[in-house]
Amino acid sequence: MLTTDIRPRENIAVITPDGPLRAEDIDGLSRKINDYINETDRVPNLVLQTKSAPFWADFSALKKHLKFVQGHHSLVRKVAIVSDSKLLWLARLFVDHFVQAKVRRFNEDATDDAVAWAQTEEDHPGAIVEMDGLPRDVVGIDIRGLITSQDYSGTLVPLIERRAKGHDKLKMICVLGTWFDGYSPGAMWDDLRFGFSHLRTFSKLALVTDQEWIRHSAKIFGMLMPTEVMVFDLADLEEAKVWIAQ
């Protein structure tokens, strides 16, 4: 059985297999996708949700699946795989070389992140990059692309935990430049929790960005925080580094 949920607003199709894939399942998927393309003149990106790697009921189903991939791989731009399956992780690395679509895997609990990535126009996978050349009590991060909860749990939280072991107080400089695309819903929640849990971890925070909504928000919430907060333009990055190191 194969459930297909097409969401026109996000221009995505969420596909959920349950059990062996049959030829009629693939036919139904192909029909829904083609009808949507013909009606809207848009090609949806795909989000595949599954606990384990799907398999085929028989050879006929396999042929139908291969035909569907052959007919759509040059049209679909992005495929998000939501699964903890190690087999699907290996399959993603293989498939990425043979289809034109960009394929990314997300953990089972990160469906919101997968949907947020699938509906963005460009492929800017998120990254929280640690900055070099700063004092040991200063955490410098350059935030790029679309940030998901996995970026928080896999990069930022371990970084802060490592630094906090050697210092009573930390300082942070955070750069959100031209390559920053925003947060997924899951990352926004993680950002809020992270902020509340580290209210007294940082003595100073330098926020470096030209994005006005972030600058305004930082100035408003900065007055409510026990941390000293300063907002800098991207052109003043070096000035921000000097201020945070003082």
N, C-alpha and C positions, 0 to 999 in steps of 0.2 A: 504494500500500500504506500502511496506517495501523496502527501498533502501539499498543495501549493497555494500560498496566500500572497496574492499580488496587491501591493500597496501603491496606488498611483501617486499619492502625495509625495512619498519618498522615492518613487520610481525604482522599487526593488521588488523582487519575488522571493519570499521566504519558503524554502522547500524543506519538508520534514519527512524522511522515509521511515517506515515502520514495517520491519520484516523484509523478506526478499523482494527485489524489484521485478515486476512483471512487465511484459511487453505493453499491456494496456495502460500501465502506470506511466510509462515513458510517452506513449501516444497522448495521454491526457495532459501531461506536462507540456509537451510540444505544442499541442493545440491551444492551451491557455496562453502560453508565451507568444505564439504567433498571432493570436486574436488581439492580444494587448498591443503588440507592435503595430498591427494594421489599424487599430482604432485610434491610437494616440500618436503614432509615428515616433515613438520613443522605444529604446531597447532597455529593459530593466537590468540592473545589476542583481546578482544572485546571492542569497544568504542560505547556506546549507546547514541545517541543525540536525545533528545526529549523535547518539551516544557511542556508536561503533561504526566501523566502515561498512557501508551498504554493499550487498552482494545481489547477484541476479538469480532469479528462479530457474531460468533455463537459457540456452544459447540464443533463442529468439529475442529475449529481453536484452541480452548483451549487445546484439546487433542493433536493436532499436536505440539503445543508449549511445553507442558509438556514432550512429547516424545523427542523433540529436546534437552531440558534441561537434561533429563535423559541420553541421549546418549553422551552428550558432557561435562557435568559438571565435570567429572573426568579428562578431557583432557585440557580444557582451564584453564590457571593459573590466569588470571587477567581480570576483567571486570570494565571498567570506565563508570560511568553514568554521562552524561553531561546534567544537568537539574536543574531548580530552583523549581521544583515541590516538595512540602512538602510530598505528598503521596509517591513519589519515594524515598525520604529520609528515611521514615519509612520502606519502602519495602527493602531498602538496609540493614538496621539493621537486618531484619528478614532473608533475603536471605543469608546473610553472615554466618549464623549458619548452613545452610543446603546444601551448595555447597562447593566444595573444592577450587574453585577459590576465590582469594582475590577481594573484591568488594569495590570500592571507588567512592564517589560522588563528582562532580565538578560543580561549578556554570556555567550558560549558556555562560558567556563571557570568560570561561577558557578552551576552547577546546584545545588550544595548550598545556596547562598544562596536560590535560587528555591524549592526544596523547603521550606526553613525558613520562608520568608515565607508560602508557600501554606498551611501547616498551622497557623499561628497563628490564634487566634480573631478578633482585631481587626486592622484595617489600620493599623499603626503603622510606616510606612516609616522606616528609620533616618536619623539626622542627627547629625553632629558639628558643633556650632555654636560658633564662636569667640566668646569673651567679650570685651566692651569694657572700657575704663577701667583696664587693668592696665599696669604698667611694660613696656618693650619686651623685657626679658629674661625675662618671665613669659608662658608660653603657657597661656591659659585656655580650656578646652573644656567644653561642656555636652553630654553624650551622651544622646540620646533615641531611643526606639523600638527596633526590631530592627536591630542593627548588622551589616552584611555586609562582606565583603572589599572591595567597591567603595567603601564609605565610608572605609575605611582608605587605599586607593590613590588615591582621588580627592580626599580632604579632609585627613586627618591627616598623611600622609607629606609632601605638598607644603608644608603649613603649617610643619612642623618644619624642613624643608630650607631654607625661606626665612628663618626666624628664626635658624638656626644659622650663617648666613653672616655675621651681624653680631655674634655673641657667642661667646666661648670656652665658656661654660657657660650653660645655660638652666635655668629653674625652671618647674614645671607645676602648675596647679590643675585638677583633673578633677572635674566634678559629674555624678553619676549619680542623678537625681531620680526622682520618681514616674512619669515617662513613659518611663523606661528599661525595655525588655522583654528585654534579653539580647543574646547574640551568636549568629550562625549558626556552623556548624562551620568554614567558611572563615575567618570573622573571628576565631574563637578561635585558629586557627593563626597568622594574621597578627598578632594581639595578642602571642602568644608570641615570634614572630620580631622584632617591633618592640621588645619589652622587652629582648631579648638584644642587639640591634644598637645600642641607645641606653643601655646600662648606665651609661656615663660622660658622656652628653650632659647629664644633669640633675643639679644639685646638691641640689635640694629637690623634693619631690612632696607636694602636699596633695590628699587624696582626700576628697570630700564626698559622703556617701551615708548613707541609713538602712537599706540592705539588708545584713542581718547576715552573709550568706555572703561578701559582698565585703569587708566590714570585717574579718572574721576572716582571710580569705586575705591581705589587705594587711598585716595585722600580722605574720603568719607569714613571708611572703616579704620584707617590708620589712627584717627583721633580716639577710637574706642579701644585700641590695643595698648598693652603695657610695653610694647616694643617701639623704639624710635624708627619711624618710617620716612624715607625720602624717595621722591619720584624724579627720575632723570630721563632726558631725551636720549634716543639711541646715539646721537652724535656726541653725547657727553658721557660715554661709557667709561673713559679713562678717569674722568672726574669722579664718577660713581665708585670706581675701584679705590681711589685715594680716600674718599669719605668713609667707605666701609672698613678700610684697614686702620683708620685712626683709633 
